[in-house]
Amino acid sequence: MYDEFFGIEESEQYAFYRVPKLLFTSKRFQNLSTDAKMLYGLFLDRMALSQRNGWIDEQGRVYIIYTVENIMESLGCGNKKAIQLLSELENKANLILRKKAGTGEAQSDFLKKFTAVAGNVDGHFLKM
């Protein structure tokens, strides 16, 4: 009768992308588009893959290889929109650092900690 609703046994059976609440609650990120916030969440998800692949630079920073084409496919958007979202994250919010690659190589993206970029974030963490 209620097959379209989630029951207790189904509540944790799916994988989810996590987007930090701080991106929505901090004044620092109020001018960042929802799509850019979602892209940051996708980048966070890719960190585990990068670590498993050993994508770590000489300074010990984990980097992501997530092409414009990957972004277009993940978000269902065009090239111009994907580039705009990357620009928002890099230039408007200072949440990523894009490192140019050599000819024929994929560009590397380094995620900055959203808590470090936001500044004072008291009250924005879950209490355990």
N, C-alpha and C positions, 0 to 999 in steps of 0.2 A: 504494500500500500504506500509506503514512504520510500521507495527505492531511489528517488532523486535526491534524498537528503543524506548527509554523512551521519553515520552512527559512531558509537564509541570505538568499535573495532576497526574502523576505516580512517580515523582521524590522523594517523601518522604514517600512512602507507605510501605517500607521495614524496618526491624530492622537491625542494623549493629553492629558489634563489633568495638570498638574504640581502636586503638593502638597509643600510644603517638608518635607524630612526633619526639620528642626528642630522642627516641630510635634509630632513623635512622640518625639524624643529629649531635648528640653529639659524639665527639671522645671517650668519656668514654664508649660508647656502640658499637663501631665500630667492635669489635671482637665477638659480640654476634650474633648467627645465626638468620636468619629470622624466623625460626620456634620457637625459644625461645622468640623472640619479640612478635610473635603471641600468644604464650601461656600466656605471661604477659597480653596481651589484653583480653584473655579469663578469666584470674584471675580477672582483673578489672571488667569485666562484672558480675562475681559471687559475688562481694562485696555487691550489692543490695540484693541478695538472702540471704547472710549471715546476713546482718543487719535485714532483715525481720524475720529470724529464731532466732534472738537473740544470734548469735554466737559471743559473745564478752567476752574477758578474763577479769581477775580481774584488769588488768591495763587499761581497756577501749579500748583495741585494737580489731578491727574486724578481725576475722580469717575466712579462707576458708577451707572447706572440699572438696577437689577435688582429687580423688584417681588416681593412675597410670592408672587404668582401664578407668576412665572418660577421662583422657588425651588421651589414646590410641583411644578411640571411637571418641572424638571430632576432633582429628587431623589425624585420619586414619593411625596411626603408630603402631609399635610394642612396646613391653615392654621395650626393651633395649633403643630405641629412646626416649620414654617418660621419662625414668629415666635420660638419658643424658640431656634432655632439662631442667628438674628440677635442675640438677646439674649445668648447665650453669647459670640459674637464681639465684641460691643460692651462688655458689662458684666463678663463673667467674664475674658476674655482681653485686652481692650483692643486688639483688632486692627482694628476699624473705627470710624468716626465717622459716625453717621447724621445728616443735616441735613434737618430738616423742610422740606417744600415748601409753596407756596401752594395754595389750593383748586384742585383739578383738575390739579395738576402732580404728577409722579412725585418721590418722595423721592430724594435723592442720598446715595450711600454713598462714603465716602473710606476707602481701605485704608491702614492703617498698615504700615510695614515691619516684618515679623516679627522681623528681626534687631535692630531698635531696641527693640522691646517686650521681647524675650527678655533683653536685657542682655548679659552676657559670653558670647560664642558661639565662643570659640576652639576650633578643632578640628572645627567643624561645616561647614566649607566644603570643596569639592573643590579639590584642589591641581592646578594646571595645569602 
